[in-house]
């Protein structure tokens, strides 16, 4: 019960952190700094995914699925941008001591994402659909309540055919 209260406080803080000017359809830079509010009990990953979802919507992505899970793995967001289906992985860090967030996507993680994407396409009968893999990298600065959000389109491609 207390967890739901904390999550709602986090979401309210995120909603207030976005300036009104960001809500219009303007061309976005690849990197954006957004103010956020940190509350005790906020999980870094949950905060990052909420910020990423808002950022993607503002960039014109239509979110189809969030946290799409199968036995094979999980994809954070499945969205549509113009005519392409996009599978999006969100990586959030509160420090860069162990590297940038997008560097944490290993070959094994790419394999899991691609298998989930293939399963999704097969289940929905969308195998002929144009698709790509994007990454949203978020660094939460704790000293200044700023989140650095960076979108990497076509972050990786499948170098070999995958199956599940």
N, C-alpha and C positions, 0 to 999 in steps of 0.2 A: 504494500500500500504506500509506504513512504517512498518507494522507488518510483512509482507513477507520479507522485508529486514532484520529485526531483527532475524527472524527465520532462514534465510539463513546464517546469521552471526553465530548463535548458532551452526548450523549443520557443518559449515566449521570449527569452533573451535573444535568441537567434533571429526571430522575426523582427524584433526591434532594432537589431544591429544593421540591417540592410537599409541603406539610404533610399529615399523615394526615387531618386534619379536612376537607380539600378533596375527599377521595375519596368522601364520602358524598353522597347526593342531597339537597342543601339548596338553597333559593332563592339565586341568585347576584345580586350587584349588577351593574350594567352595566359597572362598572370594577373591576379586581382588580389588586393588586400581588403579584407572585410573585418570590421570590429566584431568581437563576440564577447559574451559574458561567461565566465567560468564559475560554476557552482560546485561545492563539495558533492561528490557522488556522481558527477558527470563522467561518463566513460569517454575516453579519447576517440575511440572508433565510432561510437554512436553520434557524437558531436560532429565528427568529420563527415559522416554519411549524410547527416541533416544539412550541413553547409553545402556539401556537394550536390545534393538533390535540388536545393534552392538555386544554386549557381547554374546547374544544367537547365532548369526550367527557364531561368532568365536568359540563357543563351539560345533558347528556342527549341530545346530538346523536349519531345513529348515522352514522358516516362510511362512505360508500359508495365513493367514489373520492378519491384524493389526486393532485394534479398531473395532472389529466385534460387531455391535449393533443390538439389536432387542428391541421390546417394553418391553421385560422381563428384559433387562439389557444389560451389555456390558462385553466383555472379551478383555483384552488388546492385547494379542497375541494368535493365534492358530498356532501351529507348529508341525512338525514331527521330532522326534528324533529316529533314527533307525526304529523300527517297531511300535512305539507307537505314538499316537496322543496326543499332550500336550496342555492343556488350561492353559495359563499363566497370572497371575495377577501381575502387577508392582506397587509397593508402594515406593514413594520417599518422603524423609523428608530432610529439611535443618537443623534440630536440633532434638535431641532426648529427649527434655524436656518432651514431651508427650508420650514417649515410642518409641520403635523400629518401623520401618515402617511395618514390617510383623505382628506386634501385632494389627494393625488397621483393619485386616481382621476379621470381626465379623461373627457370625453365619448367620446373615441376608445377608451379602455380599457373603458368601459361597453358600447360597441358590440361590442368583441371578446368580452367576457364573455357578452353576450346572444346573440351568434351561436353561441358554443360551447354555451351552454345550450339553444338551440333545436335544434342538431344532436344533442345528447345526448338530448333529449326525442323527437325524430323517430326516432333509431336504436333507442331502447328502446320505442317505441310508447306514450309517456307524455304525449302532447300534451294530454290532458284533465286531467292531474295539476295540482294546485295547487302553484305554485312561487313563490319569492321570492329576492331577492338581499341577502345580508348582507355586512358588512365587519368584519374583525377588525383593529383598529388597535393596534400594539405599539410602545412607546417603551422602548428599552433604556437605562437610566441606567448609565453606566460608573463614575462615582465611587462610587455605592452599587450593588451588584449587584442592582438591582431592575428588573423588567420591568413596565411599566404596560400591562395588557391591557384593551382596551375593545371590547365587541361592539356593533355598530350593526345592529339588525335592520331589515329593509326599508330598507336604505340608499339604494337608488334603485329606480325603476320605469322601465319602458319607456314613454316618452311617445309613441312612434309605433311602428307595426308594423315589425318587423325581419325580414329574410329573408337567406338566404345563398346 
